[in-house]
Amino acid sequence: MTILITGATGFVMSGLARHLAGRGHAVVAADLHLPEPALRGYLGAAVTFRQLDVADPSAVRALLADVRPERVVHGAAITAIPADAERDRFVETTQVNVIGTLHVLDAVRRSGVERTVVVSSGSVYGARPDMTPVVEDDVAQPQGVYPITKWAAEALARRYAVIHGLELAVVRLASPFGPFERDTGSRPLLSAIHAWTRAALRGESVRVGGPPTALRDPIYIDDVAAGIAAVLLADRLPHDVYNVGWGRGVTTAETLAALTRLVPAMKFELVPDEPSRWPSLVRGPLSVERLRQDLAWTPAYDLDSGLAAYAAWLRQQP
């Protein structure tokens, strides 16, 4: 099957490209930036690369007409940005995340694509006083330019699909971590696990602000890829929105304890009165029961095994 992925040299979508190519699919990886040599080697020869700006509707239509993919994953986006950068990137983020999504769907409509998966974020749920797992039918209350644009993009995409008779599904991701997380210009805010794991392996001390009880819902990138692929490749989809996550939350203290089991010499200092550089959840983790029940999908990694896989990959990097 020929599959087109937008945003495919970024962290999450490159993991998906690698997963789908490993399953024998012909993957066309489209992105504003062509991949660096290390990423080309990681993804393998089965992945081909095309340069694409989703904000350019004619370029999107031309690429879809040329590739003629059977299925599409739209993941191109400007991801979570620090609050102090919202003012400078507000319009750009809206153009890429919202208008870019509509450009892709318009090209999909013209090209006979069988199914499109739009990649969204668990951040669309916003803050909730109840810390129980969040299900897909819970009310969205996005806060900040990134969550708002992701919610607007998925809502418009679902309406567009109804009007034009397209088969479309939305996946809302928890907090991914793993190989090739880096800032390519569209991911300026990297994860706490990225920073803490690298520091632990380098023997650097980690200063951790915020309460040790702060909650996150990390998921290893291989599970993210497998979850998206399950939605993309299913014979039929009982629902059009799916959470993709590990299914439980972990605190800052639990994450640091897991890293210490992996790297016993890890050094860190908890500074509860100092603001954290990384946002924590003010809601429960994403529930993945719908994905389990509908598509028999379950994550293969827990926090310890995901961190071990990530650390093994980092140790191999120059």
KEVODREN-331586 format. One record per residue: y, z, x of N, C-alpha, C in turn. Coordinates in steps of 0.02 Angstrom, whole numbers, plus 50000, padded with zeros to 5 digits. Each point is the difference from the previous one (the first is absolute). Example, Ala and Ser with C-alpha at 12.3 -4.5 7.8 and 13.67 -1.06 7.14 Angstrom:
# residues 2
497165039050660500595000049955500605000050045 500534996449982500595000350042500555003749961 
This chain:
# residues 318
499405000050042500605000049958500625000050044 500504996049982500634999950036500485005049969 500245004650041500435005549976500644999950040 500574999949965500655000550032500265007149994 500245002850056500295006750001500714999450025 500495002449961500695000350025500135006850032 500445000050049500135006150038499425001750046 499644994950022499335001150029500005002050073 500575000050034500005002750068500255007250001 500185002749942500185007049996499395004550004 500115006450000499475005050009499454999449947 500165000949938499495000449948499684993249987 500404994849995499734993549983499604997050058 500155001750062499584997550055499325003349997 499975006349979499355003249991499604996649946 500334997949946499664996349947499774993250024 500414996550039499814993550026499375000650043 499975005150041499425001050043499375001449958 500095004149948499435001749957499734993849964 500444996149971499784994149962499704994750046 500304999150059499714995250047499315002250022 499915006650008499355002650019499474999049947 500224998949938499534998749945499894992549989 500274996050045499864992849999500504995749963 500565002949979500504996149963500474996550049 500274994449978500514996550038500675003049983 500305003650048500615003849986500604996450032 500504998849959500644997350024500505005849999 500235001850059500445005850007500724997550006 500405001249948500704997649999500475005850009 500504999050042500485005450013500644997050029 500535003849995500634998050030499934999450076 499585004350029499905000250072499284997950016 499934995950052499334998450024499735005950040 499335000850003499725006050031500045000050076 500045005950029499965000750072499284998750022 499894998450065499334998350023499475005349984 500185006450006499515005349987499764999749928 500454998749952499804999749930499584993849987 500174994450031499584993949993499285001450021 499935003550056499335001650024499645004849954 500375004749971499705005049955499764996749936 500374995149974499824996849937499474994650008 499974996950058499474995250012500174992949980 499564995450019500134992849992499964997849928 499705003949956499934998049930500655000649961 500505003150029500655000949968500494994950029 500314996149957500524995350023500685002649977 500524998250037500665002949990500514994749980 500425001849952500554995849978500625004249994 500574997350021500625003649995500304998949930 500245005549970500254999649931500515005349987 500554998049969500515004749975499944999849924 499765005449969499905000049928500664999849962 500565001150034500654999449967500224992749993 499604995350028500154992849996499524996849950 500204998849938499534997649949499694993250017 500374995550031499724993550016499475000650054 500105004450048499505001150052499365003049971 500075004649952499425003049968499614994749961 500344996049961499674994749962499654995150046 500324998150055499714995250046499365002750032 500025006450019499415003050031499415000449952 500135002249939499465000449950499724993149984 500434995049996499774993249986499584997350057 500165002050061499634997650059499335003650007 500015006649994499405004050012499514999649941 500264999849938499585000049940499505005850000 500235006150008499535005750001499695001249932 499405002750001499685001949937500265006849976 500165004450047500275006549982500555001950048 500475004149976500595001850039500095007649998 500185002950057500225006950003500724999950024 500455002549958500705000150019500185007050026 500085000550065500165006450030500655000050039 500344994350004500634999850038500515004649969 500285004450040500485004949973500375003350057 500585002749984500325004950043499795006749974 499665003950041499695006149977500495005950004 499735005949991500435006049996500495000450058 500625001149983500525000450050500335006849996 500255002750057500355006549997500584999749952 500145005749968500535000249950500674997850028 500135001550064500664998250028500054992650015 499454996249995500024992850011500024996049935 499945003349944499984996549935500634996049988 500575002750019500634996649986500024993150033 499784999750063500044993850038499474994849979 499435002449974499454995349985499834999649926 500455002549958499865000249928499904993049972 500474995550011499954993249972499424996250031 499925000650066499454996650034499335002249972 499925006649991499375002649974499864997449930 500514999749959499924997449932499824992650000 500324996250043499864992850003499284998750021 499765003750050499324998950024499495002749951 500095006249979499485003449960499974997649928 500564998449970500014998049930500024992449993 500534996950026500074992849993499454996350038 499815002550058499464996950038499345000049961 499875005449963499405000349959500014994549946 500574999049969500054994849948499934993150030 500264999050060499914993550034499254998550010 499635005150022499284999150011499654998449935 500165003749947499674998849936500174993149971 500624997850010500184993449976499604994650037 499895001050065499594995350038499275000449980 499765006149985499315000949977499894996149935 500485000549955499944996649935499924992450009 500334997350050499994992850011499384997750038 499625004850029499484998150048499285001449977 499915002549939499335001149975499615005650032 500355005250022499675005750031499605003849947 499395002150018499565003449952500245007149985 500205003750052500215007149990500505001750054 500505003949981500505002650046500005007549997 500025003150058500065007350005500685001650031 500405003849965500655002250025499935007150027 500205000950062499925006550033500625004349986 499895005749967500545004649985499865006650036 500335005349978499995006350036499925005949953 499665005150024499955006249962500685003449992 500494997950039500665003149994500344998349934 499744995049963500314998349935499935005849950 499515004450011499915005649953500555005150005 500345000250057500555004750009499765007250003 500465004649988499855007250005499705002549935 499525004750007499685003149942499895007450015 500145004349953499885007150012499255001750003 499594995849967499285001149998499694996750062 499645003850040499714997450062499284997549991 499784999249939499334997149989500014992650016 499414996950012499994992950018500354995649948 500364995050024500404995649959499574994049978 499994998649936499614994449974500474994249983 499714994149994500394993949992500444999949937 499805003549948500395000049938500565005249999 500065004050053500555004750004500674996450003 500525003149975500664996949997500274999250071 500284994150013500324998750065500725002749998 500195003450054500685002650007500234998950071 500084993750020500164998650071500695002550019 500065002350062500635002550026500104996850069 500584997250013500114996650063499904992549994 500324996250044500004992749993499304997150006 499595002550046499334997050008499575001249938 499915006249976499605000949939500274996349940 500664999849993500294996549942499864992650004 500074997050059499864992850005499264998549991 499575004450022499284998849990499825000549925 500295004849966499885000749928500274994049963 500614997950016500294994249968499584993750013 499774999250062499604994250017499354999749961 499655005749996499364999949965500104999249925 500525003049972500124999349928500174992749982 500434997050040500184993049989499404995450011 499595001550051499424996050014499505000149942 499905005949972499525000649945500264996349939 500665000349987500284996249944499964992550012 500154997950061499974992950017499294997449990 499505004050020499314997949992499814999249927 500245004549957499874999449928500304993649972 500634998750017500354994149974499654993650021 499774999750062499734993750027499234999850002 499695005249975499275000049998499665000550068 500305003950045499715000850067499555006250001 499484999750041499595006050012500315003850058 500245006049985500365003950050499805007349996 499965003150058499875007250004500495003150050 500175006349989500435003850044499585005550033 500095000950065499695005750034500565004650027 499945006549986500485004950023499675004150056 500294999650059499685003050059500245007150012 499545004150025500175006650025500344999250068 499885004250048500365000050065499534997650056 500034993550017499534997450049500155002350071 499485000350041500085001050072499454996250036 500124998250063499494996450037500294994950047 499574995650028500224995150050500574995549978 500424998550049500564995449992500545002449952 500045006649990500605002649967500564999950051 500524996149985500574999450045500584997249959 500595000450029500594997549966500114992850020 499904995449952500124992950013500694997949973 500405004849980500644998649969500005001449926 499414999949969499945001349929499665006649985 499815003750052499685006649990500335005050047 500625001949986500365004350047499785007350000 499665002249948499805007049996499245000450007 499775001850060499295000450014499725006849979 499345000449993499695006049971499995005850050 499945006049972499925005950042499364999650040 499464997649970499364999550036500074995350060 500374994649992500124995550056500325003850058 500535003849986500365003650052499585005650030 499675003949957499635005850024499374998050040 499654994849978499404997950037500184997350068 500504995950004500224997250064500225005650047 500385004749974500225005650042499425004150025 499515001349956499425004050020499624996650057 499914993449995499624996550051500384999550066 500675000349997500414999750060500115006950031 499775005249966500105006750025500715002549989 500354996949953500695002049985500015005449945 500475004550005500075005149949500334997049938 499765002249941500274997549937500405005549966 500614998649982500415004749962499994997849927 499745004349957499874998249930500445004249955 500504996749969500445003549954499715000149929 500305004249959499785000549930499435005049992 499855001849939499475004949987499324997250018 499555004150028499324997750016499594998449939 500245002049941499644998549938500214993349969 500474996450033500224993549973499404995349993 499974996449945499414996049982500114992650015 499474996750023499984992850009499334997549973 499954993449986499344997249981499844994150045 499795001450062499864994750048499364996349983 499984993650020499394996049992499954995350059 499414999750030499914995850059500044992749981 500284995950044500154993149983499394995949979 499425001550028499404996349980499835001249927 500125006049976499905001549929500524996749956 500624999750024500524996449963499794992849991 499794996850054499794993049998499414999049952 499515004450005499414999449957500195000949926 500465004649986500215001149931500374994149971 500464997150039500364994149976499514994249991 499544999250048499524994549995499555000849938 499835006149982499595001149941500354997349938 500665001149995500394997549943500074992450004 500124997550059500114992850009499374995949984 499425002550019499394996049998499555001649940 500175004949960499575002049943499904994049953 499414999749969499874994749951500465000749940 500125006249979500465001249945500345006750011 500605000749972500395006150008500145003149931 499725005949987500145003349936500725002349993 500355000950056500705002249998500424995650046 500665000349992500434996050044500405004250049 499885006550003500325004450050499475004850027 499985000550068499525004550032500345003950057 499895006550002500175004050058499494998850055 500244999850062499554999650058500195005750047 499555004850007500125005850043499365003550019 500075005650033499425004150018499785004249941 500485001849957499845003749940500155007450004 500225002350058500195007050006500595000750048 500355005549995500575001250043499825004850055 500374999750055499915004750055500695002650021 500025006150021500645003050022500134998250073 500625001450019500184999250071499535004250044 499885006249980499565004450039499304997250006 499734997249945499334997150002499974993950044 500534996049999500024994050042500025001950074 500425004850017500045002250070499355003350022 499675003649955499365003050018499474994650014 500014994649959499534994550012500144996650067 500634999150017500174997050064499805004550058 500065006549990499805004750053499254999950010 499614999149946499274999350009499854993750040 500404994949991499894993650035500245000450072 500585003150010500305000750066500155007450011 499505003850025500095007450004500615002250040 500234995850046500575001850041500674998549965 499984997849938500614998249966500485006049997 500644998650011500515005249999500504998449944 500125004849957500514998949948500355006649984 500604999349974500405005749980500224998949928 499835004849957500224999749931500695003349994 500464996249969500695002449992500184999349926 499775004749958500094999249927500724999349977 500475003050037500704999749979500354993650021 499674995950040500294993750023499784994349954 500464995749979499804994549955499474995550032 499534997849960499494995550024500274992950006 499784996450051500184992950007499624995749950 499455002749973499564996049957499985003149931 500114995949948499985002749932499305002249981 499965005549964499365002249973500004998749925 499425000849969499944998649929500325005549959 500334998049947500215004849949499634998249936 499384998050010499534998549946499315000850029 499504999449957499325000250024499814993550034 499414999750030499754993950031499814994849947 499924993850020499794994849953499275000949981 499864999949936499325000049976499714992950009 499384999650023499684993450007499384999549954 499995004049947499434999949955499944993349963 500564996949984499964993549966499664994850045 500175000150064499704995350047499265001450010 499825006450000499295001950006499614997649939 500275001449941499624998549939499974992649985 500564996450010500014992949982499654995650051 500095001650065499774995450052499515003350050 499785006149985499515003550042500245000750071 500665000850009500285000750067500105007450017 499865001750062500125006850023500224999750073 500475004250022500224999850070499445002050047 499994996850058499485001450050500225005450049 500645001350004500275004650051500325006149966 499895005850031500415005949983500525000750054 500375005550000500535000850048499735000150072 499485003950012499735000650068499734993450026 499604996549960499714993850024500534994550008 500505000149956500554995250007500405001250063 500165006350013500365001750062499604998250062 499345001249997499584998450057500004992550014 499954995949947500024992850008500674997750028 500535002949974500674998150024500105001950073 499795006050018500085002350069499594995650047 499404998149979499584995650042500354993450013 500324997349948500364993750008500605000950047 500385005449990500595001350042499815000750074 499435003150013499795001050069499854993450036 499844994849961499854993550029500614995750012 500585002449977500614995950005500345001250067 500294994650029500355000950063500645004149991 
